[in-house]
């Protein structure tokens, strides 16, 4: 999002072209392919990061425990904390690639459109600093379409990323749904679908509330 804001403000600059190219690559690369590339580069060749699971089973931690990173930090188990955090890096990068690219492109387009509005020219004509013009006048109006995209993408992330969790053998909701479909466990499939629908409903409600906060002219009767 920050890259989209800077690219929209500094239009036709080197940063704009490079961030647009990066966003285009992020949208074009499939999630499963990006995950395999990261595994090959950082897991197999460089051996910097683990390639599957949530934690090393030799450490004795439960891989299905919720909030493993946070719980290990609270209890002072820094070995498990570091290992679980390392296991989180590659899946997080893979999962964030496509949504980050979409959000960056949408933010850039919204900022470019907003910066061409008459009230932005008026604010500049009054002698306001460019940073103040961007923060106080442009961002709130530009964020309205961006919030919609972020809400939809966040719903997909919270509902479970089937491809990413399958590639990295991550015991999440997405992998649970994939395993349940293969095993024809219809009760689990129905539960996952219900959870996904609930997440999208709640996020859509939050997005509508954020609309009225960003633009006071929006009112719901």
C-alpha positions in Angstrom: 0.0 0.0 0.0 2.8 2.4 0.9 4.5 1.7 -2.5 1.2 2.5 -4.2 0.9 5.8 -2.3 4.4 6.9 -3.2 4.0 5.8 -6.8 0.8 7.7 -7.1 2.2 10.9 -5.7 5.5 10.6 -7.6 3.9 9.7 -10.9 6.2 8.8 -13.9 9.2 8.6 -11.6 11.7 5.8 -11.4 10.0 4.5 -8.3 6.7 4.6 -10.0 7.9 2.5 -12.9 9.8 0.0 -10.7 6.9 -0.5 -8.3 4.4 -0.9 -11.2 6.7 -3.5 -12.7 7.0 -5.3 -9.4 3.2 -5.2 -8.9 2.7 -6.6 -12.4 5.0 -9.5 -11.7 3.3 -10.1 -8.4 -0.1 -10.3 -10.1 1.2 -12.5 -13.0 3.1 -15.1 -11.0 0.7 -17.9 -9.7 0.8 -18.5 -6.0 1.9 -22.1 -6.2 4.7 -21.2 -8.6 5.9 -18.4 -6.3 5.9 -20.8 -3.4 8.0 -23.4 -5.2 10.5 -20.7 -6.4 10.9 -19.5 -2.8 11.3 -23.1 -1.5 14.0 -23.8 -4.2 15.9 -20.6 -3.6 15.7 -20.0 0.1 15.1 -23.6 1.3 17.0 -25.9 -1.0 19.8 -23.8 -2.5 20.6 -21.3 0.2 19.2 -23.4 3.1 18.2 -20.2 5.0 14.7 -21.1 5.9 12.6 -24.3 6.4 10.3 -25.4 3.6 7.3 -27.0 5.3 5.3 -27.3 8.5 4.9 -24.8 11.4 7.7 -25.9 13.7 10.5 -28.5 13.8 9.0 -31.7 15.4 12.2 -32.3 17.2 11.5 -29.4 19.5 8.5 -31.1 21.0 6.1 -28.2 20.2 2.5 -29.0 19.0 2.3 -27.9 15.4 -1.5 -27.6 15.6 -1.4 -25.2 18.6 -3.0 -21.8 17.9 -0.8 -18.7 17.8 2.3 -20.7 18.2 4.7 -17.8 17.7 2.9 -15.6 20.2 2.5 -18.4 22.8 6.2 -19.4 22.6 7.2 -15.7 23.1 4.9 -15.3 26.1 6.2 -18.5 27.8 9.8 -17.5 27.0 10.5 -20.5 24.8 12.8 -18.6 22.4 14.0 -21.7 20.5 10.4 -22.6 19.5 9.7 -18.9 18.9 12.6 -18.5 16.4 11.9 -21.8 14.7 8.2 -21.1 14.3 8.9 -17.6 13.0 11.4 -19.0 10.4 8.7 -21.5 9.3 6.3 -18.6 8.9 8.4 -16.4 6.5 8.1 -18.3 3.2 4.3 -19.0 3.5 3.7 -15.4 4.5 5.7 -14.1 1.5 3.9 -16.5 -0.8 0.5 -15.6 0.6 1.1 -11.9 0.5 2.5 -11.6 -3.0 -0.7 -11.4 -5.0 -2.8 -9.3 -2.5 0.0 -6.9 -2.0 0.4 -6.4 -5.8 -3.3 -5.9 -6.3 -3.5 -3.4 -3.4 -0.4 -1.5 -4.7 -1.9 -1.1 -8.1 -5.3 0.0 -6.8 -3.7 2.5 -4.4 -1.6 4.0 -7.2 -4.6 4.4 -9.5 -6.7 5.9 -6.7 -4.0 8.3 -5.7 -3.4 9.5 -9.3 -7.1 10.1 -9.7 -7.4 11.9 -6.4 -4.3 14.1 -6.9 -5.9 15.5 -10.1 -9.0 16.7 -8.3 -9.8 20.4 -8.0 -9.7 20.5 -4.2 -6.1 19.2 -4.3 -5.1 22.1 -6.7 -6.9 24.5 -4.3 -5.0 23.1 -1.3 -1.7 23.5 -3.2 -2.6 27.1 -4.3 -3.2 28.0 -0.7 0.5 27.2 -0.1 0.1 24.0 1.9 3.0 21.7 2.1 2.9 18.7 -0.3 3.0 16.2 2.6 0.1 17.9 4.3 -1.9 17.9 1.1 -1.3 14.2 0.7 -2.0 13.2 4.3 -5.0 15.5 5.1 -6.8 15.8 1.7 -5.8 13.0 -0.7 -5.4 9.9 1.4 -8.9 9.7 3.0 -10.6 10.0 -0.4 -8.2 7.7 -2.2 -8.6 5.0 0.4 -12.3 4.4 -0.3 -11.8 2.0 -3.3 -8.7 0.6 -1.7 -10.6 -0.4 1.5 -12.9 -2.5 -0.7 -10.1 -4.4 -2.3 -8.3 -4.9 1.1 -11.5 -6.2 2.7 -12.0 -8.8 -0.1 -8.4 -9.9 0.0 -8.3 -10.1 3.8 -11.4 -12.3 3.7 -9.7 -14.7 1.4 -6.6 -14.8 3.7 -8.6 -15.4 6.9 -10.8 -17.9 5.2 -7.8 -20.1 4.3 -5.3 -20.2 1.5 -5.7 -23.7 0.1 -2.8 -23.5 -2.4 -0.2 -21.9 -0.1 -1.0 -24.2 2.8 -0.9 -27.2 0.6 2.5 -26.3 -0.9 4.1 -25.6 2.5 2.2 -28.4 4.4 0.8 -25.8 6.7 -2.0 -27.1 9.0 -4.5 -24.3 8.3 -8.1 -23.9 7.3 -7.3 -24.1 3.6 -5.4 -27.4 3.9 -8.2 -28.7 6.2 -10.7 -27.9 3.5 -8.6 -29.5 0.7 -8.1 -32.7 2.8 -11.8 -32.8 3.7 -12.8 -32.5 0.0 -10.4 -35.4 -0.9 -11.8 -37.5 1.9 -15.4 -36.6 1.2 -15.9 -35.3 4.7 -18.9 -33.2 4.0 -19.4 -32.0 7.5 -15.9 -30.4 7.6 -16.4 -28.9 4.2 -19.7 -27.3 5.3 -18.0 -26.0 8.4 -15.2 -24.4 6.4 -17.7 -22.8 4.0 -19.7 -21.4 6.9 -16.6 -20.0 8.4 -15.6 -18.4 5.1 -19.0 -16.9 4.6 -19.1 -15.5 8.1 -15.6 -13.9 7.7 -16.7 -12.2 4.5 -19.9 -10.9 6.0 -18.1 -9.4 9.0 -15.4 -7.9 6.8 -18.0 -6.3 4.5 -19.7 -4.8 7.5 -16.4 -3.4 8.7 -15.7 -2.0 5.2 -19.0 -0.2 5.2 -18.3 1.3 8.6 -14.9 2.5 7.4 -16.5 4.1 4.4 -18.5 6.5 6.6 -15.4 7.3 8.7 -13.3 8.1 5.6 -16.0 10.2 4.0 -18.4 11.9 6.4 -20.8 12.5 3.4 -21.6 8.7 3.4 -24.5 8.0 5.8 -26.5 4.8 6.3 -30.1 5.1 7.2 
